[in-house]
Amino acid sequence: MVKEANFIYLIDLVNPYLPDAMNTSKEETVRLIITHASNGQYNPMPASSTLNGFAATGISRSAAKKILKFIDKETSSLEEYFRKIGADQLTIIANKLKNDSISTDVYRGKVPALLAKLFYDEFEKVSNRKNKRKQKKPTEDSGPGTTTNIELTIKDEKGIFDEALSQIKEIELPYQSSGVKAFALLPVNGIYSHKKLISLLRKNLARYIFSRRSRAESDDLEELTAEATTELRNFLRECNPQTLLGELLTYIFLEHCEKAPKIFTKAEFYQKYKSIKQRSVFFRETNSGWQLIIGASNLNETLDVAIEGALRECEDLKNESDFGGGPYSTQIFQGDILDASFTPEQIRALESIVFPSSNKDGSIIKIDSYGIFLGYQIDDTQDDLEKQLKSDAERAVETIKNSISNYGLDKHPIYMYLLPFKKLAYESNQIIDKLVGK
């Protein structure tokens, strides 16, 4: 499958190899590319948070247009800059470009010119992209009356979720309609088993990683499932089994429990951008309007550590939103990724929710919500598992109450799901191995 050489892909590609880099941060790489592409004339340089944002979600239209004003393709300063990369590193880049089907005949000597062209082409494409926030003016309100034809994607027609998992406890949090739900794996023939859970996940692999549009355009379910397995195996090389399992279960729980259809999953973003930094995004209708929910997960041997790790991640996202141009979840609507994943009617419906018309009160979506899956290890000598899980749920709520203000999340709805394992690392490895192999 041919990968798209967009800005995020290109930054990841050259990140470790730039000759005058002071470090290997993505921020530094973006800064150097902007500096050399613009012949050192791009001033002032964007703030660190903006540069990191470019690395994670793509360069902005305004920045691309500014760079193009200073580019001199005759002297090709960017190409000359890439020629300073070491020979061995150029060979590594060439092989990566071949493997990703960016270019089939590239070799070490061709890499500098090809890299320069790919960056120039990306700047041209982004600069010519329509500014959706300014040019698209939906007439629909973003309140609860707005409708979409974006349905849930998970397959659970025979109730396999309820055969695999039992909800033990649900506790509401005292703010923003949030809550914690504790689940347990149901035994198979009286034995602790992953069989039903694996079946539930396997039925939804293609639905997790492929967009609605991609699935609608395919008439071969077996081939699509096989391709999903291959794609997830590639994704797994960039993370670990715990990350993939956490992402899959976040998707399953949000769609099943909250009836919150996915917009994009982390693995979908990886397919397009070859980066695992992006987070899954879902949307949910409430009595007061719409929520955009960011998926987060943490699998840890200790429940308290898992909670703290997940809340810290949400805090980081909140801080990015506070200083980087609005809620993280709405930033994806500024790019072109929607075009390849949804029909024009669905895109218009989504944009009418996120960017309502100017004669309305404004978008209901002012902050991000968070959907958090927590996997943790329990003492398998416990005789009363249900009692233990209820206690865990109550302890999780107390931990959240005590921590939520410290993380600045008290205004953000949170949906949290707990699922215990007897041997967390071993079981997650086994589950993922049976789903996608090695």
Secondary structure, DSSP 8 states (H G I E B T S, - for coil): ------HHHHHHHHTTT-TT-SS--HHHHHHHHHHHHTTT---S---HHHHHHHHHH---HHHHHHHHHH--TTTTHHHHHHTTS-HHHHHHHHHHHHHTTS-SS--GGGHHHHHHHHHHHHHHHHHTS--HHHH----S-SSTT-----------TT-HHHHHEEEEEEEE-SSTT-EEEEEEE--BTTB--SHHHHHHHHHTHHHHHS-HHHHHT---HHHHHHHHHHHHHHHHTTS-HHHHHHHHHHHHHHHHHS---EEE-HHHHHHHHS-S----EEEEEETTEEEEEEEEEEEESSHHHHHHHHHHHHHHHHHHHHHTTS-HHHHGGGSSGGGGTS-HHHHHHHHHHHS--TTSS--S--S-EEEEEEEEE--TT-S-HHHHHHHHHHHHHHHHHHHTTTTT-TTS-EEEEEEEESSHHHHHHHHHHHHH--
